[in-house]
Amino acid sequence: MAQPMTEDQLRARMAEVMKAMEARGLNRGTSGNVSARCGEAMLVTPSGVPPERLSGDQMVLVQPDGSTPEGALRPSSEWRMHQQILNRRPDANAVVHCHSRHATILACAGREIPSMHYMVAVGGGASVPVAPYATFGSVELAEAVVETLDGRAAALMANHGQIVVARNLDSALAITEEIEEQAAVYWGTLAIGGPKLLSGDEMDVILQRFRSYGQKS
């Protein structure tokens, strides 16, 4: 079984994930943010730093009371959302938020991703729901996202983007990329009359199979 990452390894991997999102077209500029559980605290990306300039030592350690070390960069404006998700999800250790194009198109239209393909289930449910809109960085947004996730791995955020929670940073990035792919497929089907949806019973079977799918190290 793989050993847990050290704080330095987490910091370095978070910077790599932000760069990977930029390279894969999942994010642009200084939008989007990443966090990881670090003991009782969490590490979160800093506010307003372009991915190409990010390094591990710039990640911000946020304590449970919201405090940060003296001299640290200002944490992402969405740090409350990350903190509340990790507080409510002991099964998860990483959160990825981005403004990927097709997921954001659907989020701005208030459209969830329905059960039009079995891979929608990577989000942890028969669909990928949309969290109600609230101003970015607000407590209200954090609460809306936490409630919408409710045991799922992914959700869209109305007029904003997408959010993913997972057991580690690599899984969170992989799910983020798949949610964007499913958003793109759904968006495409809407141009030709809409998708033919899988039944609730079939999605239940798929979700059960996903629990034992792949390598579980």
C-alpha positions in Angstrom: 0.0 0.0 0.0 1.3 3.4 -0.9 2.5 5.6 1.9 0.7 8.9 2.6 2.4 11.9 1.0 4.5 14.2 3.2 3.6 17.9 3.4 6.4 18.7 0.9 5.1 16.1 -1.5 1.5 17.4 -1.3 2.7 20.9 -1.9 4.6 19.9 -5.0 1.8 17.7 -6.3 -0.8 20.5 -5.9 1.4 22.8 -8.1 1.6 20.0 -10.7 -2.1 19.5 -10.7 -2.7 23.2 -11.3 -0.3 23.1 -14.2 -1.9 19.9 -15.6 -5.3 21.5 -15.6 -3.9 24.5 -17.6 -2.1 22.2 -20.0 -5.2 20.0 -20.5 -7.5 23.0 -21.1 -9.5 22.5 -17.9 -8.6 25.9 -16.6 -7.3 29.2 -17.7 -5.4 32.0 -16.0 -5.8 32.3 -12.3 -9.2 30.7 -12.0 -9.7 27.4 -10.3 -8.1 26.1 -7.1 -6.9 22.9 -5.4 -6.7 21.7 -1.8 -5.4 18.7 0.1 -5.9 17.5 3.7 -2.7 18.0 5.7 -3.2 16.5 9.2 -5.8 18.5 11.0 -5.2 21.4 8.6 -5.4 21.8 4.8 -3.1 23.1 2.1 -4.8 25.3 -0.6 -3.5 27.1 -3.6 -2.8 30.8 -3.2 -5.1 33.5 -4.7 -4.2 35.1 -8.0 -1.0 33.2 -8.9 -0.9 31.9 -12.5 -0.2 28.1 -12.7 3.1 28.6 -14.5 4.4 30.6 -11.6 3.2 28.2 -8.9 5.6 26.2 -6.7 5.1 24.0 -3.7 6.3 26.5 -1.2 3.5 28.9 -2.2 0.7 26.6 -1.1 -1.0 28.0 1.9 -1.5 26.0 5.1 -4.9 26.8 6.6 -5.7 25.8 10.1 -9.2 24.6 11.3 -9.8 28.1 12.7 -9.0 29.7 9.3 -5.6 31.1 10.3 -2.5 30.9 8.1 1.2 31.2 8.9 2.7 34.7 9.2 4.1 35.8 5.8 2.1 33.2 3.8 0.4 34.2 0.6 -3.3 34.9 0.7 -5.2 31.6 0.2 -7.7 31.1 -2.6 -10.9 33.1 -2.2 -12.7 29.7 -2.2 -10.7 28.3 0.8 -13.9 28.2 2.9 -15.5 25.9 0.4 -12.5 23.6 0.3 -12.4 23.5 4.1 -16.1 22.8 4.6 -16.0 20.0 2.0 -13.0 18.3 3.7 -14.6 18.8 7.1 -17.8 17.0 5.9 -16.0 14.3 3.9 -13.6 12.2 6.0 -13.5 9.7 3.1 -11.7 12.4 0.9 -8.4 14.1 1.1 -8.4 16.4 -2.0 -10.6 18.9 -3.8 -10.2 20.3 -7.3 -12.3 23.2 -8.6 -12.0 24.6 -12.1 -13.9 26.5 -14.8 -13.6 23.9 -17.6 -15.4 25.1 -20.7 -18.3 22.6 -21.2 -19.0 22.0 -17.5 -19.1 25.8 -17.1 -21.5 26.2 -20.1 -23.9 23.7 -18.5 -23.5 25.4 -15.1 -24.3 28.7 -16.6 -27.4 27.2 -18.2 -28.4 25.5 -14.9 -28.3 22.1 -16.5 -27.1 19.0 -14.6 -25.4 16.2 -16.5 -28.0 13.5 -16.8 -27.6 9.7 -17.0 -26.8 9.8 -20.7 -23.6 7.7 -20.5 -22.3 5.2 -17.9 -19.2 7.3 -17.2 -21.4 10.0 -15.7 -21.2 7.7 -12.6 -17.6 8.7 -11.9 -19.3 11.7 -10.2 -20.8 9.3 -7.6 -24.4 9.4 -8.7 -26.8 8.9 -11.6 -26.3 12.5 -12.6 -24.0 15.4 -11.9 -26.2 18.0 -10.1 -25.9 21.8 -10.1 -25.2 23.6 -6.8 -27.3 26.8 -6.4 -25.6 30.1 -7.3 -23.9 32.2 -4.6 -21.1 34.8 -4.8 -17.6 33.3 -5.2 -15.7 33.1 -2.0 -18.8 33.4 0.2 -19.9 31.2 3.1 -23.2 30.8 1.2 -21.4 29.2 -1.8 -19.5 26.9 0.5 -22.7 25.7 2.1 -24.5 25.3 -1.2 -21.7 23.2 -2.7 -21.3 21.0 0.4 -25.0 20.3 0.4 -25.1 19.5 -3.3 -22.2 17.1 -3.2 -23.8 15.1 -0.3 -21.6 12.0 -0.7 -21.0 12.5 -4.4 -17.6 13.0 -6.0 -18.6 15.9 -8.4 -21.0 18.7 -8.9 -21.5 21.7 -11.2 -21.7 25.2 -9.6 -24.3 27.4 -11.1 -22.9 30.3 -13.2 -19.4 29.2 -12.1 -17.7 25.9 -12.9 -17.2 22.4 -11.5 -16.0 20.9 -8.2 -14.6 17.4 -7.5 -13.7 15.7 -4.2 -11.7 12.5 -4.1 -9.4 10.3 -2.0 -6.3 11.9 -3.4 -5.1 14.6 -5.8 -4.5 12.2 -8.7 -8.1 10.8 -8.5 -9.5 14.3 -8.1 -7.8 15.4 -11.3 -8.9 12.3 -13.2 -12.5 12.8 -12.2 -12.4 16.5 -13.1 -11.2 15.6 -16.6 -13.9 12.9 -17.0 -16.6 15.3 -15.8 -15.5 17.8 -18.4 -15.6 15.1 -21.1 -19.2 14.1 -20.0 -20.2 17.7 -20.1 -18.9 18.1 -23.6 -20.7 14.9 -24.8 -24.0 16.1 -23.2 -23.6 19.6 -24.7 -23.0 17.9 -28.1 -26.2 15.8 -27.8 -28.3 18.8 -27.1 -27.4 20.1 -30.6 -29.0 17.0 -32.2 -32.2 16.7 -30.1 -30.8 15.6 -26.8 -29.6 12.3 -25.4 -31.4 9.0 -24.8 -31.0 8.5 -21.1 -30.0 5.3 -19.3 -32.6 4.0 -16.8 -32.4 4.5 -13.1 -32.1 0.7 -12.6 -29.1 0.6 -15.1 -27.4 3.5 -13.3 -27.8 1.6 -10.0 -26.0 -1.4 -11.6 -23.3 0.9 -12.9 -22.7 2.6 -9.6 -22.4 -0.7 -7.9 -19.9 -1.9 -10.4 -17.9 1.3 -10.1 -17.4 0.5 -6.4 -15.1 -2.4 -7.3 -13.7 -1.0 -10.6 -10.0 -0.5 -11.1 -7.1 -0.8 -8.7 -7.9 -0.1 -5.1 -4.4 0.4 -3.5 
